[in-house]
């Protein structure tokens, strides 16, 4: 069970909207729409993905990481958390 299972339905809905936005961007490129309009939509998708990622990261920290620290398995999980934060924030 994942630590974000309580948010699963909302996350899936957001990801479906993002999927639709990406298809819209593909269509815009295919139709050779104005560059700034395409870039604006790309920025919106990046922002939406960041929000999904931050939600999952928050749930992971308050769920999996917190449980591991409470069970004295914290060092490994904290190292893993730091690695994912570095990847996520690049």
C-alpha positions as CSV (number, residue, x, y, z in Angstrom):
1,X,0.0,0.0,0.0
2,X,1.4,3.4,-0.9
3,X,1.4,6.4,1.4
4,X,-0.6,8.4,-1.2
5,X,-3.5,5.9,-1.6
6,X,-5.8,8.4,0.1
7,X,-5.1,10.8,-2.7
8,X,-5.1,8.2,-5.5
9,X,-8.3,9.3,-7.2
10,X,-7.3,13.0,-7.2
11,X,-3.8,12.1,-8.5
12,X,-5.2,10.0,-11.3
13,X,-7.6,12.8,-12.3
14,X,-4.8,15.3,-12.4
15,X,-2.6,13.0,-14.4
16,X,-5.5,12.5,-16.9
17,X,-5.8,16.2,-17.3
18,X,-2.0,16.5,-17.8
19,X,-2.3,13.8,-20.4
20,X,-4.9,15.8,-22.2
21,X,-2.7,19.0,-22.0
22,X,0.2,17.1,-23.5
23,X,-2.0,15.9,-26.4
24,X,-3.1,19.5,-26.8
25,X,0.5,20.6,-27.0
26,X,1.2,17.9,-29.7
27,X,-1.7,19.3,-31.7
28,X,-0.4,22.8,-31.3
29,X,3.0,21.8,-32.6
30,X,1.4,19.8,-35.5
31,X,-0.7,22.9,-36.4
32,X,2.4,25.1,-36.0
33,X,0.8,27.4,-33.4
34,X,2.6,30.5,-32.1
35,X,5.8,29.5,-30.1
36,X,4.9,31.5,-27.0
37,X,1.5,29.8,-26.8
38,X,3.1,26.4,-27.0
39,X,5.7,27.3,-24.4
40,X,3.0,28.6,-22.1
41,X,1.2,25.3,-22.3
42,X,4.5,23.4,-21.6
43,X,5.0,25.5,-18.5
44,X,1.5,24.7,-17.4
45,X,2.2,20.9,-17.8
46,X,5.5,21.2,-15.9
47,X,3.7,23.0,-13.1
48,X,0.9,20.4,-12.9
49,X,3.4,17.5,-12.9
50,X,5.4,19.3,-10.1
51,X,2.2,19.6,-8.1
52,X,1.5,15.9,-8.5
53,X,5.1,15.0,-7.6
54,X,5.0,17.3,-4.5
55,X,1.8,15.7,-3.3
56,X,3.3,12.2,-3.6
57,X,6.6,13.4,-2.0
58,X,4.7,14.9,0.9
59,X,2.6,11.8,1.5
60,X,5.8,9.6,1.2
61,X,7.5,11.8,3.8
62,X,4.6,11.8,6.3
63,X,3.9,8.1,5.7
64,X,6.8,5.8,4.6
65,X,9.7,8.0,5.9
66,X,8.0,8.7,9.2
67,X,7.2,5.0,9.8
68,X,10.8,4.0,9.0
69,X,12.2,6.6,11.4
70,X,9.8,5.4,14.1
71,X,11.0,1.8,13.5
72,X,14.6,2.8,13.5
73,X,15.1,2.2,9.8
74,X,15.4,5.9,9.2
75,X,18.9,6.4,7.9
76,X,18.4,4.3,4.7
77,X,15.0,5.8,4.0
78,X,16.2,9.3,4.6
79,X,19.1,8.8,2.2
80,X,16.6,7.5,-0.3
81,X,14.4,10.5,0.3
82,X,17.3,12.9,-0.2
83,X,18.2,11.2,-3.5
84,X,14.6,11.5,-4.8
85,X,14.4,15.2,-3.7
86,X,17.6,15.9,-5.6
87,X,16.2,14.1,-8.7
88,X,12.9,15.8,-8.4
89,X,14.3,19.3,-8.0
90,X,16.7,19.3,-11.0
